[in-house]
């Protein structure tokens, strides 16, 4: 891996770690479901609740 690529990855990871993610409890217990990145079921629920 070249140093420029390493630096880009390092900066992205550093930025990712510094982001505050608000807590969100997925009703479907999906570990990859976050308030700003919902799982498919939560996205569907959100759309249904809008109507």
LUMLUMDREN-2810 file (N, C-alpha, C; in Angstrom, 1 decimal):
<atoms>
<atom><aa>X</aa><ch>A</ch><at>N</at><xx>0.9</xx><yy>-1.2</yy><zz>0.0</zz></atom>
<atom><aa>X</aa><ch>A</ch><at>CA</at><xx>0.0</xx><yy>0.0</yy><zz>0.0</zz></atom>
<atom><aa>X</aa><ch>A</ch><at>C</at><xx>0.9</xx><yy>1.2</yy><zz>0.0</zz></atom>
<atom><aa>X</aa><ch>A</ch><at>N</at><xx>0.6</xx><yy>2.2</yy><zz>-0.9</zz></atom>
<atom><aa>X</aa><ch>A</ch><at>CA</at><xx>1.4</xx><yy>3.4</yy><zz>-0.9</zz></atom>
<atom><aa>X</aa><ch>A</ch><at>C</at><xx>1.0</xx><yy>4.3</yy><zz>0.2</zz></atom>
<atom><aa>X</aa><ch>A</ch><at>N</at><xx>1.8</xx><yy>5.3</yy><zz>0.5</zz></atom>
<atom><aa>X</aa><ch>A</ch><at>CA</at><xx>1.6</xx><yy>6.2</yy><zz>1.6</zz></atom>
<atom><aa>X</aa><ch>A</ch><at>C</at><xx>0.4</xx><yy>7.1</yy><zz>1.4</zz></atom>
<atom><aa>X</aa><ch>A</ch><at>N</at><xx>0.1</xx><yy>7.5</yy><zz>0.2</zz></atom>
<atom><aa>X</aa><ch>A</ch><at>CA</at><xx>-1.0</xx><yy>8.4</yy><zz>-0.1</zz></atom>
<atom><aa>X</aa><ch>A</ch><at>C</at><xx>-2.3</xx><yy>7.6</yy><zz>0.2</zz></atom>
<atom><aa>X</aa><ch>A</ch><at>N</at><xx>-2.4</xx><yy>6.4</yy><zz>-0.2</zz></atom>
<atom><aa>X</aa><ch>A</ch><at>CA</at><xx>-3.6</xx><yy>5.6</yy><zz>0.0</zz></atom>
<atom><aa>X</aa><ch>A</ch><at>C</at><xx>-3.7</xx><yy>5.4</yy><zz>1.5</zz></atom>
<atom><aa>X</aa><ch>A</ch><at>N</at><xx>-2.7</xx><yy>5.1</yy><zz>2.2</zz></atom>
<atom><aa>X</aa><ch>A</ch><at>CA</at><xx>-2.7</xx><yy>4.9</yy><zz>3.7</zz></atom>
<atom><aa>X</aa><ch>A</ch><at>C</at><xx>-3.2</xx><yy>6.1</yy><zz>4.4</zz></atom>
<atom><aa>X</aa><ch>A</ch><at>N</at><xx>-2.7</xx><yy>7.3</yy><zz>3.9</zz></atom>
<atom><aa>X</aa><ch>A</ch><at>CA</at><xx>-3.1</xx><yy>8.5</yy><zz>4.5</zz></atom>
<atom><aa>X</aa><ch>A</ch><at>C</at><xx>-4.6</xx><yy>8.8</yy><zz>4.3</zz></atom>
<atom><aa>X</aa><ch>A</ch><at>N</at><xx>-5.1</xx><yy>8.5</yy><zz>3.2</zz></atom>
<atom><aa>X</aa><ch>A</ch><at>CA</at><xx>-6.5</xx><yy>8.7</yy><zz>2.9</zz></atom>
<atom><aa>X</aa><ch>A</ch><at>C</at><xx>-7.3</xx><yy>7.8</yy><zz>3.8</zz></atom>
<atom><aa>X</aa><ch>A</ch><at>N</at><xx>-7.0</xx><yy>6.5</yy><zz>3.9</zz></atom>
<atom><aa>X</aa><ch>A</ch><at>CA</at><xx>-7.7</xx><yy>5.6</yy><zz>4.8</zz></atom>
<atom><aa>X</aa><ch>A</ch><at>C</at><xx>-7.6</xx><yy>6.1</yy><zz>6.2</zz></atom>
<atom><aa>X</aa><ch>A</ch><at>N</at><xx>-6.4</xx><yy>6.5</yy><zz>6.7</zz></atom>
<atom><aa>X</aa><ch>A</ch><at>CA</at><xx>-6.2</xx><yy>6.9</yy><zz>8.0</zz></atom>
<atom><aa>X</aa><ch>A</ch><at>C</at><xx>-7.1</xx><yy>8.1</yy><zz>8.4</zz></atom>
<atom><aa>X</aa><ch>A</ch><at>N</at><xx>-7.2</xx><yy>9.1</yy><zz>7.5</zz></atom>
<atom><aa>X</aa><ch>A</ch><at>CA</at><xx>-8.0</xx><yy>10.3</yy><zz>7.7</zz></atom>
<atom><aa>X</aa><ch>A</ch><at>C</at><xx>-9.5</xx><yy>9.9</yy><zz>7.7</zz></atom>
<atom><aa>X</aa><ch>A</ch><at>N</at><xx>-9.9</xx><yy>9.0</yy><zz>6.8</zz></atom>
<atom><aa>X</aa><ch>A</ch><at>CA</at><xx>-11.3</xx><yy>8.6</yy><zz>6.8</zz></atom>
<atom><aa>X</aa><ch>A</ch><at>C</at><xx>-11.7</xx><yy>7.9</yy><zz>8.1</zz></atom>
<atom><aa>X</aa><ch>A</ch><at>N</at><xx>-10.8</xx><yy>7.0</yy><zz>8.6</zz></atom>
<atom><aa>X</aa><ch>A</ch><at>CA</at><xx>-11.1</xx><yy>6.3</yy><zz>9.8</zz></atom>
<atom><aa>X</aa><ch>A</ch><at>C</at><xx>-11.1</xx><yy>7.2</yy><zz>11.0</zz></atom>
<atom><aa>X</aa><ch>A</ch><at>N</at><xx>-10.2</xx><yy>8.2</yy><zz>11.0</zz></atom>
<atom><aa>X</aa><ch>A</ch><at>CA</at><xx>-10.1</xx><yy>9.2</yy><zz>12.1</zz></atom>
<atom><aa>X</aa><ch>A</ch><at>C</at><xx>-11.4</xx><yy>10.0</yy><zz>12.1</zz></atom>
<atom><aa>X</aa><ch>A</ch><at>N</at><xx>-11.9</xx><yy>10.4</yy><zz>11.0</zz></atom>
<atom><aa>X</aa><ch>A</ch><at>CA</at><xx>-13.1</xx><yy>11.2</yy><zz>10.9</zz></atom>
<atom><aa>X</aa><ch>A</ch><at>C</at><xx>-14.3</xx><yy>10.3</yy><zz>11.3</zz></atom>
<atom><aa>X</aa><ch>A</ch><at>N</at><xx>-14.3</xx><yy>9.1</yy><zz>10.9</zz></atom>
<atom><aa>X</aa><ch>A</ch><at>CA</at><xx>-15.4</xx><yy>8.2</yy><zz>11.3</zz></atom>
<atom><aa>X</aa><ch>A</ch><at>C</at><xx>-15.5</xx><yy>8.0</yy><zz>12.8</zz></atom>
<atom><aa>X</aa><ch>A</ch><at>N</at><xx>-14.4</xx><yy>7.9</yy><zz>13.5</zz></atom>
<atom><aa>X</aa><ch>A</ch><at>CA</at><xx>-14.3</xx><yy>7.7</yy><zz>14.9</zz></atom>
<atom><aa>X</aa><ch>A</ch><at>C</at><xx>-14.7</xx><yy>8.9</yy><zz>15.7</zz></atom>
<atom><aa>X</aa><ch>A</ch><at>N</at><xx>-14.6</xx><yy>10.1</yy><zz>15.1</zz></atom>
<atom><aa>X</aa><ch>A</ch><at>CA</at><xx>-14.9</xx><yy>11.3</yy><zz>15.8</zz></atom>
<atom><aa>X</aa><ch>A</ch><at>C</at><xx>-16.4</xx><yy>11.7</yy><zz>15.7</zz></atom>
<atom><aa>X</aa><ch>A</ch><at>N</at><xx>-17.1</xx><yy>11.0</yy><zz>14.8</zz></atom>
<atom><aa>X</aa><ch>A</ch><at>CA</at><xx>-18.5</xx><yy>11.4</yy><zz>14.6</zz></atom>
<atom><aa>X</aa><ch>A</ch><at>C</at><xx>-19.3</xx><yy>10.8</yy><zz>15.8</zz></atom>
<atom><aa>X</aa><ch>A</ch><at>N</at><xx>-20.2</xx><yy>11.7</yy><zz>16.3</zz></atom>
<atom><aa>X</aa><ch>A</ch><at>CA</at><xx>-21.1</xx><yy>11.3</yy><zz>17.4</zz></atom>
<atom><aa>X</aa><ch>A</ch><at>C</at><xx>-22.4</xx><yy>10.7</yy><zz>16.7</zz></atom>
<atom><aa>X</aa><ch>A</ch><at>N</at><xx>-22.7</xx><yy>9.5</yy><zz>17.1</zz></atom>
<atom><aa>X</aa><ch>A</ch><at>CA</at><xx>-23.8</xx><yy>8.8</yy><zz>16.5</zz></atom>
<atom><aa>X</aa><ch>A</ch><at>C</at><xx>-24.9</xx><yy>8.8</yy><zz>17.6</zz></atom>
<atom><aa>X</aa><ch>A</ch><at>N</at><xx>-26.1</xx><yy>9.3</yy><zz>17.3</zz></atom>
<atom><aa>X</aa><ch>A</ch><at>CA</at><xx>-27.1</xx><yy>9.2</yy><zz>18.3</zz></atom>
<atom><aa>X</aa><ch>A</ch><at>C</at><xx>-27.6</xx><yy>7.8</yy><zz>18.5</zz></atom>
<atom><aa>X</aa><ch>A</ch><at>N</at><xx>-27.9</xx><yy>7.5</yy><zz>19.7</zz></atom>
<atom><aa>X</aa><ch>A</ch><at>CA</at><xx>-28.3</xx><yy>6.1</yy><zz>20.0</zz></atom>
<atom><aa>X</aa><ch>A</ch><at>C</at><xx>-29.7</xx><yy>5.8</yy><zz>19.4</zz></atom>
<atom><aa>X</aa><ch>A</ch><at>N</at><xx>-29.8</xx><yy>4.6</yy><zz>18.9</zz></atom>
<atom><aa>X</aa><ch>A</ch><at>CA</at><xx>-31.1</xx><yy>4.2</yy><zz>18.3</zz></atom>
<atom><aa>X</aa><ch>A</ch><at>C</at><xx>-31.2</xx><yy>2.7</yy><zz>18.6</zz></atom>
<atom><aa>X</aa><ch>A</ch><at>N</at><xx>-32.4</xx><yy>2.3</yy><zz>19.1</zz></atom>
<atom><aa>X</aa><ch>A</ch><at>CA</at><xx>-32.7</xx><yy>0.9</yy><zz>19.4</zz></atom>
<atom><aa>X</aa><ch>A</ch><at>C</at><xx>-33.6</xx><yy>0.4</yy><zz>18.3</zz></atom>
<atom><aa>X</aa><ch>A</ch><at>N</at><xx>-33.0</xx><yy>-0.5</yy><zz>17.5</zz></atom>
<atom><aa>X</aa><ch>A</ch><at>CA</at><xx>-33.8</xx><yy>-1.1</yy><zz>16.4</zz></atom>
<atom><aa>X</aa><ch>A</ch><at>C</at><xx>-34.8</xx><yy>-2.1</yy><zz>17.0</zz></atom>
<atom><aa>X</aa><ch>A</ch><at>N</at><xx>-36.0</xx><yy>-1.9</yy><zz>16.6</zz></atom>
<atom><aa>X</aa><ch>A</ch><at>CA</at><xx>-37.1</xx><yy>-2.9</yy><zz>17.1</zz></atom>
<atom><aa>X</aa><ch>A</ch><at>C</at><xx>-36.9</xx><yy>-4.3</yy><zz>16.6</zz></atom>
<atom><aa>X</aa><ch>A</ch><at>N</at><xx>-36.0</xx><yy>-4.4</yy><zz>15.5</zz></atom>
<atom><aa>X</aa><ch>A</ch><at>CA</at><xx>-35.8</xx><yy>-5.7</yy><zz>14.9</zz></atom>
<atom><aa>X</aa><ch>A</ch><at>C</at><xx>-34.4</xx><yy>-6.3</yy><zz>15.3</zz></atom>
<atom><aa>X</aa><ch>A</ch><at>N</at><xx>-33.8</xx><yy>-5.6</yy><zz>16.3</zz></atom>
<atom><aa>X</aa><ch>A</ch><at>CA</at><xx>-32.5</xx><yy>-6.1</yy><zz>16.8</zz></atom>
<atom><aa>X</aa><ch>A</ch><at>C</at><xx>-31.4</xx><yy>-6.2</yy><zz>15.7</zz></atom>
<atom><aa>X</aa><ch>A</ch><at>N</at><xx>-31.4</xx><yy>-5.3</yy><zz>14.8</zz></atom>
<atom><aa>X</aa><ch>A</ch><at>CA</at><xx>-30.5</xx><yy>-5.3</yy><zz>13.7</zz></atom>
<atom><aa>X</aa><ch>A</ch><at>C</at><xx>-29.2</xx><yy>-4.5</yy><zz>14.2</zz></atom>
<atom><aa>X</aa><ch>A</ch><at>N</at><xx>-28.1</xx><yy>-5.2</yy><zz>14.3</zz></atom>
<atom><aa>X</aa><ch>A</ch><at>CA</at><xx>-26.9</xx><yy>-4.5</yy><zz>14.8</zz></atom>
<atom><aa>X</aa><ch>A</ch><at>C</at><xx>-26.4</xx><yy>-3.4</yy><zz>13.9</zz></atom>
<atom><aa>X</aa><ch>A</ch><at>N</at><xx>-26.7</xx><yy>-3.5</yy><zz>12.6</zz></atom>
<atom><aa>X</aa><ch>A</ch><at>CA</at><xx>-26.2</xx><yy>-2.5</yy><zz>11.7</zz></atom>
<atom><aa>X</aa><ch>A</ch><at>C</at><xx>-27.2</xx><yy>-1.3</yy><zz>11.4</zz></atom>
<atom><aa>X</aa><ch>A</ch><at>N</at><xx>-28.2</xx><yy>-1.2</yy><zz>12.3</zz></atom>
<atom><aa>X</aa><ch>A</ch><at>CA</at><xx>-29.2</xx><yy>-0.2</yy><zz>12.2</zz></atom>
<atom><aa>X</aa><ch>A</ch><at>C</at><xx>-28.9</xx><yy>1.0</yy><zz>13.1</zz></atom>
<atom><aa>X</aa><ch>A</ch><at>N</at><xx>-28.7</xx><yy>2.2</yy><zz>12.5</zz></atom>
<atom><aa>X</aa><ch>A</ch><at>CA</at><xx>-28.4</xx><yy>3.4</yy><zz>13.3</zz></atom>
<atom><aa>X</aa><ch>A</ch><at>C</at><xx>-29.4</xx><yy>4.5</yy><zz>12.9</zz></atom>
<atom><aa>X</aa><ch>A</ch><at>N</at><xx>-29.5</xx><yy>5.5</yy><zz>13.7</zz></atom>
<atom><aa>X</aa><ch>A</ch><at>CA</at><xx>-30.4</xx><yy>6.6</yy><zz>13.5</zz></atom>
<atom><aa>X</aa><ch>A</ch><at>C</at><xx>-30.2</xx><yy>7.2</yy><zz>12.2</zz></atom>
<atom><aa>X</aa><ch>A</ch><at>N</at><xx>-29.0</xx><yy>7.4</yy><zz>11.7</zz></atom>
<atom><aa>X</aa><ch>A</ch><at>CA</at><xx>-28.7</xx><yy>8.0</yy><zz>10.4</zz></atom>
<atom><aa>X</aa><ch>A</ch><at>C</at><xx>-28.6</xx><yy>7.0</yy><zz>9.3</zz></atom>
<atom><aa>X</aa><ch>A</ch><at>N</at><xx>-28.6</xx><yy>5.7</yy><zz>9.6</zz></atom>
<atom><aa>X</aa><ch>A</ch><at>CA</at><xx>-28.5</xx><yy>4.7</yy><zz>8.6</zz></atom>
<atom><aa>X</aa><ch>A</ch><at>C</at><xx>-29.4</xx><yy>3.5</yy><zz>9.0</zz></atom>
<atom><aa>X</aa><ch>A</ch><at>N</at><xx>-30.7</xx><yy>3.6</yy><zz>8.7</zz></atom>
<atom><aa>X</aa><ch>A</ch><at>CA</at><xx>-31.6</xx><yy>2.6</yy><zz>9.2</zz></atom>
<atom><aa>X</aa><ch>A</ch><at>C</at><xx>-31.5</xx><yy>1.3</yy><zz>8.4</zz></atom>
<atom><aa>X</aa><ch>A</ch><at>N</at><xx>-31.9</xx><yy>0.2</yy><zz>9.0</zz></atom>
<atom><aa>X</aa><ch>A</ch><at>CA</at><xx>-32.0</xx><yy>-1.0</yy><zz>8.3</zz></atom>
<atom><aa>X</aa><ch>A</ch><at>C</at><xx>-33.3</xx><yy>-1.0</yy><zz>7.4</zz></atom>
<atom><aa>X</aa><ch>A</ch><at>N</at><xx>-33.4</xx><yy>-2.0</yy><zz>6.5</zz></atom>
<atom><aa>X</aa><ch>A</ch><at>CA</at><xx>-34.5</xx><yy>-2.0</yy><zz>5.6</zz></atom>
<atom><aa>X</aa><ch>A</ch><at>C</at><xx>-35.9</xx><yy>-2.0</yy><zz>6.3</zz></atom>
<atom><aa>X</aa><ch>A</ch><at>N</at><xx>-36.0</xx><yy>-2.8</yy><zz>7.3</zz></atom>
<atom><aa>X</aa><ch>A</ch><at>CA</at><xx>-37.3</xx><yy>-2.8</yy><zz>8.0</zz></atom>
<atom><aa>X</aa><ch>A</ch><at>C</at><xx>-37.7</xx><yy>-1.5</yy><zz>8.6</zz></atom>
<atom><aa>X</aa><ch>A</ch><at>N</at><xx>-36.7</xx><yy>-0.8</yy><zz>9.2</zz></atom>
<atom><aa>X</aa><ch>A</ch><at>CA</at><xx>-37.0</xx><yy>0.5</yy><zz>9.9</zz></atom>
<atom><aa>X</aa><ch>A</ch><at>C</at><xx>-37.3</xx><yy>1.5</yy><zz>8.8</zz></atom>
<atom><aa>X</aa><ch>A</ch><at>N</at><xx>-36.6</xx><yy>1.5</yy><zz>7.7</zz></atom>
<atom><aa>X</aa><ch>A</ch><at>CA</at><xx>-36.9</xx><yy>2.4</yy><zz>6.6</zz></atom>
<atom><aa>X</aa><ch>A</ch><at>C</at><xx>-38.3</xx><yy>2.2</yy><zz>6.1</zz></atom>
<atom><aa>X</aa><ch>A</ch><at>N</at><xx>-38.7</xx><yy>1.0</yy><zz>6.0</zz></atom>
<atom><aa>X</aa><ch>A</ch><at>CA</at><xx>-40.1</xx><yy>0.7</yy><zz>5.5</zz></atom>
<atom><aa>X</aa><ch>A</ch><at>C</at><xx>-41.1</xx><yy>1.2</yy><zz>6.6</zz></atom>
<atom><aa>X</aa><ch>A</ch><at>N</at><xx>-40.8</xx><yy>1.0</yy><zz>7.9</zz></atom>
<atom><aa>X</aa><ch>A</ch><at>CA</at><xx>-41.7</xx><yy>1.5</yy><zz>8.9</zz></atom>
<atom><aa>X</aa><ch>A</ch><at>C</at><xx>-41.8</xx><yy>3.0</yy><zz>8.9</zz></atom>
<atom><aa>X</aa><ch>A</ch><at>N</at><xx>-40.7</xx><yy>3.7</yy><zz>8.6</zz></atom>
<atom><aa>X</aa><ch>A</ch><at>CA</at><xx>-40.6</xx><yy>5.2</yy><zz>8.6</zz></atom>
<atom><aa>X</aa><ch>A</ch><at>C</at><xx>-41.5</xx><yy>5.7</yy><zz>7.4</zz></atom>
<atom><aa>X</aa><ch>A</ch><at>N</at><xx>-41.4</xx><yy>5.0</yy><zz>6.3</zz></atom>
<atom><aa>X</aa><ch>A</ch><at>CA</at><xx>-42.2</xx><yy>5.5</yy><zz>5.1</zz></atom>
<atom><aa>X</aa><ch>A</ch><at>C</at><xx>-43.7</xx><yy>5.2</yy><zz>5.4</zz></atom>
<atom><aa>X</aa><ch>A</ch><at>N</at><xx>-44.0</xx><yy>4.1</yy><zz>6.0</zz></atom>
<atom><aa>X</aa><ch>A</ch><at>CA</at><xx>-45.4</xx><yy>3.8</yy><zz>6.3</zz></atom>
<atom><aa>X</aa><ch>A</ch><at>C</at><xx>-46.0</xx><yy>4.8</yy><zz>7.3</zz></atom>
<atom><aa>X</aa><ch>A</ch><at>N</at><xx>-45.2</xx><yy>5.2</yy><zz>8.3</zz></atom>
<atom><aa>X</aa><ch>A</ch><at>CA</at><xx>-45.6</xx><yy>6.1</yy><zz>9.3</zz></atom>
<atom><aa>X</aa><ch>A</ch><at>C</at><xx>-45.8</xx><yy>7.5</yy><zz>8.8</zz></atom>
<atom><aa>X</aa><ch>A</ch><at>N</at><xx>-45.2</xx><yy>7.8</yy><zz>7.6</zz></atom>
<atom><aa>X</aa><ch>A</ch><at>CA</at><xx>-45.4</xx><yy>9.2</yy><zz>7.0</zz></atom>
<atom><aa>X</aa><ch>A</ch><at>C</at><xx>-46.7</xx><yy>9.4</yy><zz>6.4</zz></atom>
<atom><aa>X</aa><ch>A</ch><at>N</at><xx>-47.4</xx><yy>8.3</yy><zz>6.1</zz></atom>
<atom><aa>X</aa><ch>A</ch><at>CA</at><xx>-48.7</xx><yy>8.4</yy><zz>5.4</zz></atom>
<atom><aa>X</aa><ch>A</ch><at>C</at><xx>-49.9</xx><yy>8.1</yy><zz>6.3</zz></atom>
</atoms>
